[in-house]
Amino acid sequence: MKNPNPTRNALLALEPTEGCWLTLGSPAVAEAIAHCGFDWLVVDMEHAPNDVAGLAAQLQAIDAARAHGAGAHPVVRVTVNDPALVKRAMDCGARTIIFPNVDTAEDARGAIASMRFPFEANGGVRGVAGLVRAGTYGQDPGYVKSANAQACAILQIESATAVRNVEAIAALPGADCLFIGTADLAASLGRLGDMAHPEVYEAVVRVIEAGKAAGKAIGIFANDADEAARYRKLGVHFIALHSDVAWLARGARQAHAQFEAGCR
């Protein structure tokens, strides 16, 4: 690849960054949000209506915005920790992948291996292809040999089992970030919908402490700027300021309420 992966660089340096989830499956929305000042944008393939063609279009839109001065870089959350899905996302141009439901160190090893071409017994299992968008359709001769260094694995810790195993997961080389999935974590702990419960908070703190001990970045999804600020004070580096659909809906509701109030 011709350019480094700034998202991975920031994670390894434990630098604070913020981003936004893209869930509407729209290249136009992706391009517009890319101009809003975020460091990164997550194209969600787990809980959004995105197929591979839609993913490629949104990656192109984010890259187009960056060519016009925007700073956001793309991240992709795959549907499940499956090498076939990871391969397709990376061929489309993704260098940073979020893996859902990483419960054990073995799950994490598989995720990390799925991002890497086999080389010098590194355990990589990604199928090799250079005639893809990630390799500039065969016009980047250095792509195959440099791609592994740009691969960035963000592992979602979102179950009671994952929390019990978090220290072993955090210790793995190539585990670049531990992303806390508070909604699923709360459900796993028997607290569905109650992310503020003390038991959930205790689990979140354990993940943060495991990351600190291993020198690994921590990520989380925040509902608003105030919640994001609280997470930042706890030592979270990689913070999502909710999603495209949330900002669209909140903006529309606010405008409607203001209009209704002004007409009374």
BELFENDA-V743696 format. One record per helix or strand of 3 or more residues. SS is the DSSP state (2 for helix, 1 for strand). FROM is the first residue (numbers start at 1). TO is the last residue. If there is no record, write none. Layout:
BEGIN
ss = [SS	SS]
from = [FROM	FROM]
to = [TO	TO]
END
This chain:
BEGIN
ss = [2	1	2	1	2	1	2	1	2	2	2	1	2	2	1	2	2	1	2	1	2]
from = [6	17	27	40	52	73	83	96	105	133	143	152	160	166	175	182	198	217	225	238	244]
to = [12	22	34	44	67	77	91	99	114	138	150	157	164	170	180	188	214	222	234	243	263]
END
